[in-house]
């Protein structure tokens, strides 16, 4: 199958926005590569993961138990524990580049990174049909609301 890149900040990413697509793509047979600034595994926003410290009105930001389980599964995976550095990532090496979100302070370095911005430019430029392979860009908006 195809190689997919998931770009992570070193800390504070939303666990659901990473674990849910990782699981779906991996189960579909795709090769997943993670990238962080340092090349060490990233860590999600602990407040979003556990809900500790969230006011009652913001509890919808907490990861659902099934997504916490997916996050724990992802953390044990070989690919999550052997990320490449942002500087080593090239959009041309991947069919899909995923930019998960988050709202905690650790996201700032990610959003302001020249390396992450370079990868985004490469991905969007190639997505426009100027590269030899079409690229797909994904940004998470997975919500944790239960409407039933």
N, C-alpha and C positions, 0 to 999 in steps of 0.2 A: 504494500500500500504506500501511501504518501508520507512524507516527513512534515510534521507540524512543529512550529516554534511557539512556546509560551514564554513571553517576556515577563519577568517578575521584578518588583523592587526587592531590595534586600529584606525589608520588613513591611508589615502593615497592609498587605494586599487583602482583599476580601476573599475568605476561604471558599465561599460558594462559587464565586466568579472564576475560580481556578479549578477546583475539584470537579465540578459538574461537567464542564466541557472536556477536561482531561479524561474522565471516566468514559464518556460517550465516544470520544475519538479513539481512545486506546481499545475499547471493546469492539470498535468497528475495524480494528486491525491496523490503525495508523501508528507510525513511529513518532513518539513525542520527545521533543528536546526542550529542556528548560534553559533559560538564560537569566543570570543575575549579574549585578554589577561586579561582584568579586569572584564569581565562580563557585561560591559556597551556597548551600541550600538556603532558600529564603524562609521567612517565617510570616505567617499571616497575622492580621490584626487580632490580638487576643480578646479584645472587647467584643468584636463581631463574632468571634468563635464561641465565646462563653456567655455573653450578655452581661457579664459582671461590669457594673458601673454605668450601664445604660439606664436612663430614666424610663419610667413605665411607658410613656408615650412613644419612645423610640425602640421598644422591644421588637418591632418588626424588622429591625436591622440585624438581629441575632440570627445566626445560621440555624436552620432546622436540624434536628437530630440526625436525619438521614444524610444531610450534607456534611455534618460533622464526621460521620462515619466515612463518607467518601474522602474527606480531607485527610483523615487518619490513614486510610488505605493509600492515598497518594503519597503521603509522607514516608511510607515504608517502601515505595517503589524505587527501583534502581535509577530510573531516569530523573526523578525528583532529587535524589541524593548525589547526582553527578552533573550538575548544570554546567553549561559553558559560560564564559564571561560575555557581557554585552558586546565588548570590543571584538570578539571573535565571531559574532553572529553576522551573517550576510543573508539578506532576503532571498537572493537567488538560490540559496541552498534549501529553501522550504517552499512548499505549495501553499501553506497557510501560516500566517503570523497572527498570534492572539495577544491582545493588549488588555489584560484584565484590569479592573478598577479597584477602588477603595477610597476611603475618606480620612484615614488616620495619617498622622504626621509623616510617617516613613514613605508615603507616596510622593512627597514633594521632590525628593532627589530623583525619583523615577521620571516624574513628569517634566522635570527641568534638565534631564540628562541629554547631552549632545549625542551620545551613542544611541539612546532610545529614539531620539528624533531622527538620527541618520537612518536607522532601520525602518522607521515609519516612512521616510521619504523614499527609500529604496522599494519598499513594499507597495506604496501607492503609485509610484512611477511605473513599476512593472505591472501593477494591476490595470493600468491604463492601456496595456497592450504593447508597451515598448520593449518588454523583455522577451526572452525566448520561450518562457512558460508563463501562463497566467498565474498571478498571485491572488490569494484571497486574504482579506484582512478582517479579523473578528475583534469586536470589543464587547465585553460582557454587560449584560443587563438582566441577568438571572435574578428574579425576585424570590423571596422566601415567604411570600404571603400564602396563607391557606384560606381560600375563599369559600370552601364548603361549610 
